[in-house]
Amino acid sequence: MQQARDFAARRPVRTPTAAEAEKALRELEEAGFGGGSVVRVARETDPAPAGSLFFAAELPAGGCVVGHLAEVPGGAGSRAVVGKRPDGRCA
């Protein structure tokens, strides 16, 4: 267990890339999240800090998990379960 923590502490973190966003979106879709899911490097207009990894995953039951990761892998961020927008999308 200590060895896993030591590895995690040495793991370099960095800002996310568009390729990582595309991979994360494919993995969400493969895991059964709806086709309305969005993962991208956050833009100025997103509800996340610009440059972070912004995600809006459509839940099978109809809601969305929306959040961001400031750094990858596994950096600080936020997430919340919310309803869909009036247009029926998560983002």
C-alpha positions as CSV (number, residue, x, y, z in Angstrom):
1,M,0.0,0.0,0.0
2,Q,2.8,2.4,0.9
3,Q,4.4,1.7,-2.5
4,A,1.2,2.8,-4.3
5,R,1.1,6.0,-2.3
6,D,4.7,6.7,-3.1
7,F,4.1,6.2,-6.8
8,A,1.1,8.6,-6.7
9,A,3.1,11.2,-4.9
10,R,5.8,11.1,-7.7
11,R,3.4,11.0,-10.6
12,P,3.8,14.2,-12.6
13,V,0.6,16.3,-13.2
14,R,0.0,18.6,-16.1
15,T,-2.7,20.4,-17.9
16,P,-5.0,18.1,-20.0
17,T,-4.8,17.7,-23.7
18,A,-7.5,17.4,-26.4
19,A,-6.4,13.8,-27.0
20,E,-7.1,13.0,-23.4
21,A,-10.5,14.6,-23.6
22,E,-11.3,12.5,-26.7
23,K,-10.2,9.3,-24.9
24,A,-12.2,10.1,-21.8
25,L,-15.3,10.7,-23.9
26,R,-14.9,7.3,-25.7
27,E,-14.5,5.6,-22.3
28,L,-17.7,7.3,-21.0
29,E,-19.6,6.1,-24.0
30,E,-18.2,2.6,-23.7
31,A,-19.2,2.6,-20.0
32,G,-22.8,3.2,-21.0
33,F,-23.1,7.0,-20.4
34,G,-25.4,8.7,-22.9
35,G,-24.5,10.0,-26.3
36,G,-25.0,13.5,-25.0
37,S,-21.9,13.4,-22.9
38,V,-19.2,16.0,-23.5
39,V,-15.5,16.0,-22.5
40,R,-13.1,18.7,-23.7
41,V,-10.4,21.1,-22.6
42,A,-12.5,23.9,-21.0
43,R,-13.2,27.0,-22.9
44,E,-13.7,30.5,-21.4
45,T,-17.5,30.0,-21.7
46,D,-17.6,26.6,-19.9
47,P,-18.5,26.4,-16.2
48,A,-14.9,25.3,-15.4
49,P,-11.5,27.0,-15.3
50,A,-10.2,27.5,-18.9
51,G,-7.7,24.8,-19.7
52,S,-9.0,22.3,-17.3
53,L,-10.6,19.0,-18.4
54,F,-14.4,19.8,-18.5
55,F,-16.8,17.0,-18.5
56,A,-20.6,16.6,-18.6
57,A,-21.6,12.9,-18.5
58,E,-25.2,12.1,-19.4
59,L,-26.6,9.6,-16.9
60,P,-28.8,6.7,-18.0
61,A,-31.5,7.9,-15.6
62,G,-31.6,11.3,-17.3
63,G,-29.4,13.6,-15.2
64,C,-25.8,14.7,-15.7
65,V,-22.6,14.7,-13.8
66,V,-20.8,17.9,-14.6
67,G,-17.4,18.9,-13.4
68,H,-13.7,19.5,-14.2
69,L,-10.2,18.3,-13.4
70,A,-7.6,21.1,-13.1
71,E,-4.7,18.7,-13.8
72,V,-4.3,15.1,-15.1
73,P,-3.9,12.5,-13.9
74,G,-6.3,12.9,-11.1
75,G,-5.8,16.6,-10.1
76,A,-8.0,18.8,-8.1
77,G,-11.4,19.6,-9.5
78,S,-15.1,19.5,-8.8
79,R,-18.2,17.6,-9.8
80,A,-22.0,17.8,-9.2
81,V,-25.0,15.8,-10.3
82,V,-27.4,18.2,-12.1
83,G,-30.5,18.1,-14.3
84,K,-30.3,18.6,-18.1
85,R,-30.5,22.0,-19.7
86,P,-33.8,23.2,-21.2
87,D,-32.6,22.0,-24.6
88,G,-32.2,18.4,-23.2
89,R,-28.4,18.4,-23.2
90,C,-25.8,18.3,-20.4
91,A,-23.5,20.9,-21.9
